[in-house]
Each structure stands twice: as structure tokens, then as C-alpha cells.
């Protein structure tokens, strides 16, 4: 580690002001940032902790929606959705280990947009709106590639609103060492159609499998995607799995998700 200053504002306005300083960087749960600092892959001179901002915490049930504060931990999301939002409960309850779920936050995960993060798939499948200190951004426009989002410099994810589906399931083919998904698929059946968010597979980050969405919107059954295939082009390949293997897993995890949701 190295020397740096840290400030802990108690309001979003104070945090935005603190982030206007040169080389300032926000710190939410710190599950990605702290290891990055230890390896000196990033060396901000000021960390702006968001952990004391109460207005960024908590979960609110709306009319067909769920609004989650950006500072809400994975464990809190898992507990609040138990028995009411199957896909999101499964997703949040299987992130990392208990220590990660006690510290990591949904806002930090969304803002970081790791290509294997779980929440972005839920955001895509549940037609989420990402709220910041300055605006509201549709999930389809927010996630723009590996570790890339629509956030401007100094902009903070304050909350996310998800459309609660009629049925949902999150299926994760887990890499056992990191507990990140080699492929994660979130299937959400809404009144106006089905959305399928895929994470962990693409060099371009999270994406929607639109061909499966069209087929499942007409027939919400695993058999509906039996004849479909996923192109391996632009999918990741590493020692854990080739692009072709990940393409295969996308279809398998989607079929499992539909079966589980049904």
C-alpha cells in the first residue's frame, strides 16, 4: 500500500464536491479497489468513502419496481429479496463469500462494471434504471464495454431501480477460485416479454441475448431455444474456457434459468 488521504462525506453533495479534487477516487465496498491499490494498479491521492451516506442505502418497493440504494450491500439485497424476487435473491446471495457480501455494494459493482460481475446481468434483464447524482440512465445505455460505463468523471451511482419480473432466475457457472461466473445468465419474464442478460462471457462486457428473448417471449419454455446457438465471436477465451465453451454455457445456463423460473 502507499500513503493517501481519505475523506468520509455524509451526503451525496459532499461526496461530489470531494471527488472534484485532483486524483480523487470514490470508495464504496472496496472489494475491487482495495486489491487494486495494494498492487498499485491505481494510485489515487484521495479516497472518497461513500459508506457514511445514508441516503444511498436501503431498498424501496414500488409499483412493480424495486429501488436499491447504491450503498446497499450484497447481503442486504439478498435478505430483502428472499421469497419475493427469486432471481435477484439467488444472484446476491451467491456473490463471493460472507465477507464480500457484508462489504461489497450494488452501486460499486455496477459502477465498476467488471466483465464477470453479476449485477449487470440483472440490470439488463430487469430493464433497470441507474440513478446518479446528476441523471437517470437506462441499463441498455449505461453498460458500454469492459470496465466502461456512461458515468462521467466524478459521477456517483446513487441507486438502481429494477423492474420486478413475473418470473426470474439467475444461473451462474462458477469459477471456484474467484467465485465469479465463467458465464452468468439472468432470465426475467415480464408482462411485455422476456429479457435475458448474460455476464462473464463477452470481451465487450454484459449483453442481452436477443434471439433467446424473442423465442422465449413466444414460448417461455426451455424447448423454445433448443434450435438456437450463440456465436463465439467476441466471447472471452482463457485457461478456464474457450469462446466456444462459453457460447455453449450461455445456452445451457439460459435453459436452466427458464426451467427454474417456470
Secondary structure as the mmCIF struct_conf table of DSSP 4:
data_model
#
loop_
_struct_conf.conf_type_id
_struct_conf.id
_struct_conf.beg_label_comp_id
_struct_conf.beg_label_asym_id
_struct_conf.beg_label_seq_id
_struct_conf.end_label_comp_id
_struct_conf.end_label_asym_id
_struct_conf.end_label_seq_id
STRN STRN1 UNK A 5 UNK A 7
BEND BEND1 UNK A 10 UNK A 11
HELX_RH_AL_P HELX_RH_AL_P1 UNK A 12 UNK A 19
TURN_TY1_P TURN_TY1_P1 UNK A 20 UNK A 20
BEND BEND2 UNK A 21 UNK A 21
TURN_TY1_P TURN_TY1_P2 UNK A 22 UNK A 23
STRN STRN2 UNK A 24 UNK A 27
BEND BEND3 UNK A 28 UNK A 29
TURN_TY1_P TURN_TY1_P3 UNK A 31 UNK A 32
HELX_RH_AL_P HELX_RH_AL_P2 UNK A 33 UNK A 38
TURN_TY1_P TURN_TY1_P4 UNK A 39 UNK A 40
BEND BEND4 UNK A 41 UNK A 41
BEND BEND5 UNK A 45 UNK A 45
STRN STRN3 UNK A 46 UNK A 49
TURN_TY1_P TURN_TY1_P5 UNK A 51 UNK A 52
HELX_RH_3T_P HELX_RH_3T_P1 UNK A 54 UNK A 56
STRN STRN4 UNK A 59 UNK A 61
BEND BEND6 UNK A 63 UNK A 64
STRN STRN5 UNK A 65 UNK A 69
TURN_TY1_P TURN_TY1_P6 UNK A 70 UNK A 71
STRN STRN6 UNK A 73 UNK A 73
HELX_RH_AL_P HELX_RH_AL_P3 UNK A 74 UNK A 81
TURN_TY1_P TURN_TY1_P7 UNK A 82 UNK A 84
HELX_RH_AL_P HELX_RH_AL_P4 UNK A 86 UNK A 93
TURN_TY1_P TURN_TY1_P8 UNK A 94 UNK A 94
BEND BEND7 UNK A 95 UNK A 96
HELX_RH_AL_P HELX_RH_AL_P5 UNK A 98 UNK A 103
STRN STRN7 UNK A 105 UNK A 105
HELX_RH_AL_P HELX_RH_AL_P6 UNK A 106 UNK A 112
TURN_TY1_P TURN_TY1_P9 UNK A 115 UNK A 116
BEND BEND8 UNK A 118 UNK A 118
HELX_RH_AL_P HELX_RH_AL_P7 UNK A 119 UNK A 125
TURN_TY1_P TURN_TY1_P10 UNK A 126 UNK A 127
STRN STRN8 UNK A 129 UNK A 132
BEND BEND9 UNK A 133 UNK A 134
STRN STRN9 UNK A 136 UNK A 138
HELX_RH_AL_P HELX_RH_AL_P8 UNK A 139 UNK A 142
STRN STRN10 UNK A 143 UNK A 145
TURN_TY1_P TURN_TY1_P11 UNK A 146 UNK A 147
STRN STRN11 UNK A 148 UNK A 149
BEND BEND10 UNK A 150 UNK A 150
HELX_LH_PP_P HELX_LH_PP_P1 UNK A 151 UNK A 152
TURN_TY1_P TURN_TY1_P12 UNK A 153 UNK A 154
STRN STRN12 UNK A 157 UNK A 163
HELX_LH_PP_P HELX_LH_PP_P2 UNK A 164 UNK A 165
BEND BEND11 UNK A 166 UNK A 166
STRN STRN13 UNK A 167 UNK A 174
TURN_TY1_P TURN_TY1_P13 UNK A 176 UNK A 178
STRN STRN14 UNK A 181 UNK A 190
TURN_TY1_P TURN_TY1_P14 UNK A 191 UNK A 192
STRN STRN15 UNK A 193 UNK A 199
BEND BEND12 UNK A 200 UNK A 201
STRN STRN16 UNK A 202 UNK A 202
TURN_TY1_P TURN_TY1_P15 UNK A 203 UNK A 204
STRN STRN17 UNK A 207 UNK A 208
HELX_RH_AL_P HELX_RH_AL_P9 UNK A 210 UNK A 218
BEND BEND13 UNK A 221 UNK A 221
HELX_RH_3T_P HELX_RH_3T_P2 UNK A 222 UNK A 225
TURN_TY1_P TURN_TY1_P16 UNK A 226 UNK A 227
TURN_TY1_P TURN_TY1_P17 UNK A 233 UNK A 234
STRN STRN18 UNK A 235 UNK A 235
STRN STRN19 UNK A 238 UNK A 238
TURN_TY1_P TURN_TY1_P18 UNK A 239 UNK A 240
STRN STRN20 UNK A 241 UNK A 241
HELX_RH_AL_P HELX_RH_AL_P10 UNK A 243 UNK A 261
#
